[in-house]
Amino acid sequence: QVQLVESGGGLVQAGGSLRLSCVASGSTLSRAIMAWFRQAPGKEREFVASVPWIGGRTYYADSVKDRFTIFGDNAKNTVYLQMNSLKPEDTADYYCAVHFRLRVVAEPLKVGDMDYWGKGALVTVSP
């Protein structure tokens, strides 16, 4: 059992930045992959970024590559999503999620690959 709590969402102007945080509690995440997904109104939930809890290779959706950075602080049980050069099309609910590697998956992760989800954090980017 894992609980994930996102924070840091809000309203920003295009070109601005936000940093989302996801605090994890419960089961150990030593073998887990942490990820961020987002879902815009009327659209499917889509992969944004991922990184192993212990660190390693990161993956990004093409739409956010070179603008977003995923990183973690294990001492704080927290994974972050630094979002720079935000665009109106980045407006969405952003969800933290974890995959425990109990089954074989391939990057980029899909919604069905994830074992636990946070409640989401709303990011709104005004033009």
C-alpha positions in Angstrom: 0.0 0.0 0.0 1.3 3.4 -1.1 -0.1 6.8 -0.6 0.9 9.6 -3.0 0.1 13.3 -2.3 0.8 15.9 -4.9 1.3 19.6 -4.3 2.6 22.7 -6.1 0.0 23.2 -8.7 -1.4 26.5 -9.6 -2.0 29.2 -12.2 1.0 30.6 -14.1 1.5 32.6 -17.3 2.9 31.1 -20.4 6.6 30.9 -20.2 6.6 30.6 -16.5 7.6 27.7 -14.2 6.1 25.5 -11.5 7.5 22.7 -9.4 5.2 19.8 -8.5 6.0 17.6 -5.5 4.8 14.1 -4.7 5.3 12.8 -1.2 5.1 9.0 -0.9 4.3 7.0 2.2 3.6 3.3 2.9 5.5 0.5 1.2 9.2 0.7 0.3 9.9 2.2 -3.1 13.4 0.9 -3.5 12.6 -1.0 -6.7 9.8 1.3 -7.9 9.6 3.6 -10.9 8.0 6.9 -10.1 6.1 8.8 -12.8 4.1 11.8 -13.6 1.0 11.7 -15.9 -1.3 14.4 -16.9 -4.9 14.7 -18.1 -6.3 17.7 -19.9 -10.1 18.3 -20.0 -11.7 15.9 -22.5 -8.4 14.0 -23.2 -6.9 10.7 -22.2 -4.4 10.6 -19.3 -0.9 10.6 -20.8 2.6 9.9 -19.7 4.8 12.8 -18.8 8.0 11.6 -17.2 9.5 8.8 -15.1 12.5 7.9 -13.0 13.5 5.0 -10.8 13.1 5.8 -7.1 16.8 5.1 -6.5 17.7 7.2 -9.5 18.8 6.3 -13.0 17.5 6.7 -16.5 14.7 9.3 -17.0 12.1 9.2 -19.7 10.0 12.1 -21.0 7.2 12.5 -23.4 8.3 14.3 -26.5 5.9 17.1 -25.7 7.8 18.0 -22.5 11.3 17.0 -23.3 13.9 19.8 -22.6 11.3 21.7 -20.6 10.4 19.4 -17.7 12.7 17.6 -15.3 11.8 14.7 -13.0 14.0 14.1 -9.9 13.7 12.7 -6.4 14.8 13.3 -2.9 14.8 9.9 -1.2 15.4 11.4 2.2 12.2 13.4 1.9 10.3 10.5 0.2 9.5 13.0 -2.5 9.6 13.1 -6.3 9.5 16.4 -8.2 8.5 17.6 -11.6 10.2 20.9 -12.5 8.2 22.5 -15.3 9.8 25.4 -17.2 8.7 27.3 -20.3 5.1 26.3 -19.7 2.6 26.5 -22.5 -1.2 26.8 -22.4 -1.3 23.2 -23.8 0.4 22.0 -20.6 -2.8 22.9 -18.7 -4.0 19.6 -17.0 -4.4 17.7 -13.8 -1.0 16.2 -13.0 -0.9 12.9 -11.3 2.0 11.2 -9.4 2.1 7.4 -9.8 4.2 4.4 -8.9 5.0 1.1 -10.7 6.5 -1.6 -8.5 8.1 -3.7 -11.2 6.1 -6.8 -10.3 5.5 -7.3 -14.0 7.5 -6.5 -17.2 6.8 -3.1 -18.6 8.4 -0.9 -21.2 9.0 2.8 -21.3 7.2 5.1 -21.8 4.9 3.8 -19.1 1.2 3.5 -19.7 -1.7 4.3 -17.4 -2.3 0.5 -17.0 1.3 0.0 -15.9 0.9 2.0 -12.7 0.0 0.4 -9.3 -0.9 3.5 -7.3 -2.0 7.0 -8.0 -2.2 10.3 -6.3 -5.3 12.5 -6.3 -3.8 15.0 -8.8 -2.7 18.6 -8.8 -4.2 21.2 -11.2 -1.8 23.2 -13.4 -3.3 26.0 -15.4 -1.2 28.0 -17.8 -2.7 31.2 -19.1 -1.8 32.6 -22.5 
